[in-house]
Structure formats: C-alpha cells, structure tokens
Amino acid sequence: MSGANAVTVARTTPRRRRFAELFLLILAIGVAAAGYIAANLGFSGVVPTGVLTVVGAFGALFLLAHLAVRRLAPYADPLLLPLAAFLNLLGLVLIHRLDLADADRAERAGRAAPSPDALAQLTWTSIGVALFIVVLFVLRDHRVLQRFTYTALALGIVLLLLPLLPVIGASINGARLWLRVGPFSFQPAEIAKLCLIVFFAGYLVVKREALATARTHVFGLDLPRGRDLGPLFIAWAVSMGVLVFQRDLGTALLFFGLFISLLYVATERRSWLVLGGVLFVIGATMAYFAFGHVRERFAIWLHPFDDPAGSAFQIVQSMFGLAAGGVLGTGLGIGNPQFVPFAKTDFIMATAGEELGLAGLFAILIVYAILAQRGFRTAVAARDAFGTLLAGGLSIVLVLQVFIVVGGVTRLIPLTGLTTPFMSYGGSSLVANWVIIALLMRISDSARRPAPPPQPTRDEALTQVVQL
C-alpha cells in the first residue's frame, strides 16, 4: 500500500481501571470492619468475636463481584461497585449496632435475645450480589430490554396490583405494599419500579419527537399538543391509584417524579416540568382533603411538637437524635438511636446522623451524590438513546429516593415511608438496588468499550487488493 493512499486511524483504548475498583473495594471493606469493631467497643467495651470471619465473608462476597466484573464487564465504570458496596456495608454496621441495643433490651427484660437483623441483611446482600452477577452474565447487551417495553409495563402493573389481593397481600404500618407467604414477605413495588423504568425508556425513545413538538406558546413555555398529554395523565392517574389503594405517599411521589424527569430528559421541554408540577399540586391537594392519613402526615410535618408522644413520636425522636449527634456524632455504639421507631428501616439516616454526626451524614450524602453522578455520566456517554434514558432513569430513581427519605427525616418534606437505598434493612429494596447497579455497569461497559475498527467499503477493499 502506498503512503499516499494509507489511512492512519488513531484509536485511544480506554483504561479498564479494574485495579482502582479493587483498591476502593478493599478500602470500603476496611472502613466497614473498623465500624463493626467500633460499634461493639462503644456499646460494650469489648472487641466482637469472629471479626476475621465477618470481614472474610464481606471480602469474599465483593471479591467475587469484582472478578465477575473483570470477566463480564471489563470496561464498566470502576466507581459504581465500590460506592454501592460501601453504602451496603455501612448499612450493615448500623443495623448491627441497633441489634446490640435490641439484645441488651431483651436481656434487661429477661427475654431471649431476638435473631439479629444484620445476619438476615447479610443474607439479602449475598442474594443481591449474586443477582448482580447473574444480570451481568445474562444481559450482554442492554438494548435487548427495549424489545420488552410493553411487557415491562404489563409486568410492572401486575406487580403493583399484587398486594391488593386478599390472601397474599398484607398491610404493614398502614401501607398495603407487601406480599406475605408464611414467614416470608416481599415488596413487589421495588421490582415494579425497574419494570417501569424499562417501559419509560423504551416508550420515550419512540415517542420523544412527538412529545417534543410544541403547538402552543404560553408565558414563554412551549406546550405540547393536547393528544400528547395522554402519557402524563396516565402516569398521574397510576400514582394517584397507588396513593388511594395502597396508601403509600412515597411510592406515588417516586413514580410520578421519575416519569416527569425522564420526559424532560427525553424532550428537553421545560413545559413538561411545569405541567407535572401543576398536576402534582392538584393531586396533593386532592389527597389532603380526601384522605385522613395524608392530612395526618402534613400535620406531623408542620407541627410535630403538638403530639410528641403520639403520632409525631417518630419524627420528634429523630430530631432529638440528630441534635444529640451534633457535628461529629456521639460515636458508634455510644448514642441512643434505638429510641427512634423503625430505626433500621425508615429512619436509618437518623441513626447515622446521631452516631456519625453532621459530618458523617454529609459524607454519606456525598457518596450518594458521586454514585448518582457516575450514573448520569453513564447516561451521557451511552451510544444509543435507549441506553441514555435507561441509565438516566436508574440514576434518577436513586436520587429521588434519597431526597424523599432524607427530606422526611430532616423535616424538609412530610414523611413518606421509603427506604434508604442500600442502607435500610429489607431484602426487596436491597436486591432491586443491586440490579440497578448491574444495569448501570452493563450500559457503562457498552459506552466505554472501544468501538470496532471501521470496515472498508467495497471500493476501498478492491483498491487495496489491486495495490497488493
């Protein structure tokens, strides 16, 4: 081939950064091990037995996940797995610390110590990480999910309706969100949100041009056509249905906020945000006047000290705990987070705020922010529109959930009852969140993987053959 006809293509192969991922995983496990020891020392003054066994179990579990990533998604973002592992392990430490208080309370009352919830959470962590590996192994191309857009919608609706069945559906803390079979319970809404994200992404890829078409201009806003408002009203109606029939304000707000956010990402039209905000205000007003439990949530939010020993006991105890923690916290094992009802689930951030302080709480929120930033970066880097919307939806749902939970604990917004991703006790949420990380890593691997070299055209190939 002559020099005049030669074409040199400069290709930069991205670094895989798997050793950076391994180092951060070891660091996360080390911090969790230190927290585990500190919680026991602070509470009882003795080092817990079996520390090496516990640390070894953590290490083996996440080393297996790391090796799976090396084999199945070698170009994936190196921060996603360590950040999720750190939050998961920190949640286990806080649940273990609350287990110590439960065991001490039972001993003082002359009762047998309850089964530690940290052990059950570790089991769910193992299931979540195993499912993380399975998703990476089975789903080699995230674009396959686009074929199941409407199947995902149907499955998501079925999962949302299952808790309403009379035999297996169960109400816990006033919300009918659970399936109970014998001693086992499961929250299908956690899987339903994944199905709805797949549906939203697949639907908006096809319809975003029509949804972005403006027909009317009002006060500087480009309003969509009337016939294109159907999806917005359907999402609003589904969210109101969740609020009415399942009595769950948090899930309703999460689903509606997710759809509006993805509409904005897909169309870049501010009018969707305005219309969504108007519908949210209308729905919130209707719910306030129609349902007593919604009015009670607002009353607790606005005037918690009107009934500090009754309906507002949770939020008042949470506020006392955060105040006791101050800037640097009381220290692991030294505070009294067990006085807050549902400290292991809805109020796990209050436990962190009391014993780790404002500084520790900010550090946790920064970890969540970095996790979301890497998710949004994956969405921007995706090479296809479906991957962009899917990664954006998965990241948005994490952001919304953390905002709703932390906002409720700190009285920024009314309490909703959602769990903190990766940290709260509960298998349904934990497993679903590990699936989210697996999907983000699959999209990230596809985005960062070197593109195949361009294939020569027929004429170029014939020219090369002649020159040879």
N, C-alpha and C positions, 0 to 999 in steps of 0.2 A: 504494500500500500504506500503510495507516495505521500510525502509530507504535506502537499497542498490539499489533499483530499482527506487527510486524517483528522478526526474529530476527537478531542480530548474532553472527557466529561469528568469534572471534579465532583466527587461524591464524598460527603463527610459522614462517616459512620458514627451515630450517637453512642456515647458510652452507656454501658448497661447499668453501672453503679450498684451492682448486687453486693459488693463488699461494704459499701456505705450502708445499705439496708441491713446487712448482718451486724455491723457495728452498732447501729441505732437500736436494733432488736436486743442486743446484749445489754446496752445501756438501759433500755426500758425494763428488762428483767432485773437488772441490778437495783434500779430505783424501787421496783415493787418489792424485792427481797428486803431492802432496807426498811421500807414502810411496814412490811409484815412483822419484822423484828421490833421496830419502834412501837407499833401498836401494842404488842404484848408487854414490852418493857414499861410503857407508860401506864398500862392498865393494872398489871400485876407485879411488875418489877422483875420478871424472870424471862429468860430467852425461851421462845417456844420450842417444843420438841419437834424433831422431824423437819427442821429448816431445810436441810440439804435435799430431803425427799420432795418437799414442796417446790423448791427452786428447780430441782431437776425435772419435775413434771412440767413446770412452766417452760423451761428451756427446751425440752424435747418436743413439746407441742408446737412452739413457734419456730423451732429449727426445722421441723417437718414442713411447716407452711412456707418457710424461706426456700427450702430445697424444691418444693413444688413450683414456686415462682421462678426459680432458676431454670427449671425444665420446661414449664408450660407457658410462661410469660416473661422471657428474659429481658425484654426492653420496657417493662412496665415501670411506672413511677416508683422510685426507691423509698419514698416517704410514706406512702399510703399504709402499708402493712405495719411499720413500726409505730406510727401515730395511733392506729386503731388498737394495736396490742398494748400500748402504754395506757390508753383510756380504759381498756378492758381490765388490765391488771390493777390499775388504781381503784377501779370499782370493786374488785375482789378484796383488796386490802380494806376498804371502808366497810364492806359487808362483814368481813371477818372481825373487824373492830366492834361492830354492833352485835355480832354473835357473842363476843366475850361479855358484853353487858347483859344480853339475854340469859346466858348461862349463870352469871352472878346473881341476877334477879331470881332465877329459879332456885338456886342454892339457898338464898336467903329465905325464900318462901317454903323451903323443904320439899320442893318438887324436883323431878328428874329434869336434867338439862335438855332442852329441845335439840332436835337434829340441826346441826349448823347449816345455815343457808349458803355459806361460802362454798361448801362442798357441792351442793346442788348447782350453784352458779358455775363452778369449775367444770362440772359435767356438761352444762349447757355451752360453756366456752369450747369444750372439746368438740361438741356436735357442730357448733358454729364454724370452727376452723376446718373441721372435716368437710362440711358443706362448701366452704370457701374453696377447698382443693377440688371438690367434685365439680363445681361450676367452672373452674379454670380448665379442668380436664375435658368436660363435655362440650362446653361452649367455646369453640375455637375461633369463631367469628361472631361478633356481637350483632352484625347485620342480619343474622338468621332470625333474631327476635322480631324484626319488622314484619315477617310473614305472619306472625301470630297477633297482629294488632287487635283485631276484634275478638279473637279467642281470649286474649288477656282481659279485655273489657268484660266479657261474659263471666270469666273466672273470678275477676275482682268483685263483680256484683254478687255472685253466689257466695263468696267468702264473707262479704259484708252482711248478707241476709242470714247466714247460718246461725248466729247467736240468737236470732228471734225464734228459732224452732223451740217447741215446748219441752222436749225431753232433754236434749243435749245443751241447749242454750242456758246460760247462767248469768245472774247479775252479781257483780262484786262492787261494793262501795257505790251502789246506785246506778252504775253504768252496765248495760247489757251488751258486753263485748266478748264474752268468753264462751268457749265450748268446754264442757266438763264431762269426761268419761271416767267413772270411778275416781281414783285419786289424782288423775291427771287433768290438767286444764291447759287450754291454749287460746291465744288471742288471734283469730284469723285476720283481723284488720291489718296486722303487721305484714302479712303476705299480700293482702289485698292492695296495699299501697304500692308494692313493687309491680303488681299486675297493672295498676292504673298508670304508673309512670311509663311502662312499656306502651300502653294504649295511647296516652297523651303524646308521646314522642312520635309514634307511628302515624297517628291521625294528623298531627300538626305538620309533619313533613309533606303530606299530600295536600293539605288544605291551607297552608300558610299563605300562598299567593292570594287566594280568595279572601282570607281573613284579614290580609293587609290592605285590601282595596278600600279606599275611602270614597264615600259618596257625599257626605255632609261635613261642613266645617262649622263648628260652634266654639266660640271663645278660644280660637287658636288650636282646637283639637280636631283631628281627623277621625270622624266617627265612621264605623263600618256600616255596611249595608244591613238592612233590617233582617234579611234572611240568614245572614251570617251570625246573628246573635244567638241562634239556637244552642250551640255548644255551651256558651256561657250560662244560659238559663238552665240547661240540663245539669251542669256542674253545680250550680247554686241549689237546684232542687235536690240533688243527691246529698249535698252537705246538710241541707235542712232536714232531709229524711233521717240522716244519721243522728242529728240533734234531737229530733222528735221521738224516734222509735228506740234508739239506743241510749239516749240521754248522755251523750258524750260530746261536750263542747270542744275539747281539744282535737279530736279526730276530725270533726266537721271543719274546724278552722284550718287544720293541716291540709286536707284535701282541696278545699277551695283556694287557699293561698297558693298551693302547688300549681293548680291549673292556671290561675291568673298569671303567675310568674312565668310559666312556660309559654303562655300566649304572648307575653311581652317579649320574651327571648326570641320566639319564632317570627314575630311580625315587626318588632321594634316600634310598635304604636303605643304611645302613652295613653291613648283613649281607652285601651283595654284595662289599664290600671285604674283609670278614673271610674269606668263603668263597674269594674269589680269592687272598688271601694264603696261606690253607691249601693250596690247590691248587698255588700257586707253590712253596711249601716242599717239598711232596711231589714235584713234578716236578723241582726242582733236586736233591733227594736221590737220586731215581732216576737222573737223568742223571750225577750224580757217581760213583755206583758202577757204572754201565753203560758209560760212555764215557771212554776214556783222555784224549782231548783236553780234556774238561771238568775232569778231575782235574788235568791239567797247568795249565790256566788258574787254578784255585784255588791250586795250589802256587806259581805265579809271583806271584799276588796276595799271598799270605800271607808268602812267604819269597823275595823277589826276589834277594837277595844270596847265596843258596845256589848259584846258577848264573849269575853276572852276565855272563859271556862267552858263554853258550849260550842256553838257552830264554828267559831273562829279560833278554836284551840290550836289547830294545826299551824296556821299562819302566825299566830302570836308566839308560839313556842319556837317556830323557825326564826322569827325576828329576834327573840331573846338569844338564841344560839348564835346567830350572826353577830350580834352585838358583843357577846362574850368572846367570840373569836378575835375581834379587833383586826389589826393589820397583819400580825404574824401568826395568829391562831393560838389555841391552848396547847397544841401538840397532840400527836396521835395517841389515843388511849387516855388522855387526861381530861377531856371535856365531857359533856353530858348530852350527846346527840340523841341518845336513846329516848329522851323525853319527848321528842318530836314524833307524832304518829306517822307511820309509813315512811320512816327514815331510810329504809333500804330501797324504796321504790320511788314514789313521787318526790320525796324530799332528800334524795341522796346528795344534792348540791348544798343543802343546808348543813348536812354532816361535814362535807368538805369545807364549807365556809367557817364552821366553828372550830374545827381542829387544825385546819391549814391556814386559816385567816384570809383576809382580803387578798394578800399576795398569792397564796395558793390558789384561790378562786380565779384570780386573773390569769395565773399560769395555765390552769385547765382551759379557760376560755380561749387563750392564745393557741393552745394545741388544737382545739376545735376549729379555730379560725384558719390555722395552717392546713388542716385536713380539708376544709371547705375550699380553700384557695387552690390546693392541688387538684381537687375535683373540678373546679371551674377552669383551671388551666388545661386539664384533660379535655374538657368540652371544647375549648377554643382550638386546641391542637388536633381534634378529630378530623379525619379526612372525608367524612360523609355527614350529611345533615342529620340523619337519624342518630349517629353516634354523638353529635353535638347536643342534640335535645335530650338524649337518654342520660348522658353524663351530667348535663345541666340539671335535669330533674332529680337525679340521685343526690346531687350536691345541695340543691335547694331544699329537699326534704330534710336533710341533716341540719341545715341552717335554721329552718322554720321550727323544727322540733326543739333544738337547743334554745332558741329565742323564747318559745312558748313556755318551756319548763323553767328556765332561769328567770324570765319575766314574772311568772307566777310566784316563785319562791321569794323573789325580792319585792313583790307587790307592785311591779311595773304594770302588770295586767292581771285580770282575775285568774284564779287557779283553774286549771283545766284537767289535770289528772294524767298527762302524758308522762312517759318515762324518759330519762336522760339517756341518749344513745351510748351504748357500750358500758355504761357505769351502773345503771339501775339494776336491781335484782329482777330477774324474769327471763325466761327462756325464749319466748316468742320474739320480743324486741331484739334480743342479742343475736339470735340466728338470722333474722331479717337484715340486721345491720352488717353482719359478716358477708351476706350475699351482696349487699350494696358495694362493699369494698372489692369483692371479687369482680363484679361487673365493671367498676371503675378501672381496675387493673387490666381487665381484658381490653377495654377501649383505649387505655393508655398505651398498652403494648402495641396495639394496632397503629396508634398515632406516631409512636416513636420508632417503630421498626423501619429499617432502611427500605426505601422503595426499590423494587426490582429494576435492573438496568433497562433502559428503553430498547425495545426491539426494533431492528431496522425495517424500513419499509421494503416492499418487493423490489422497487427500483434500486434502492441502496444495496440490497443484498446482491442483485445481479451485477451492479457496478463493482462491488468488492470481489465477486467471483471472477469477473473479466480481468481485473487488475492482478489478481493472483495468477 
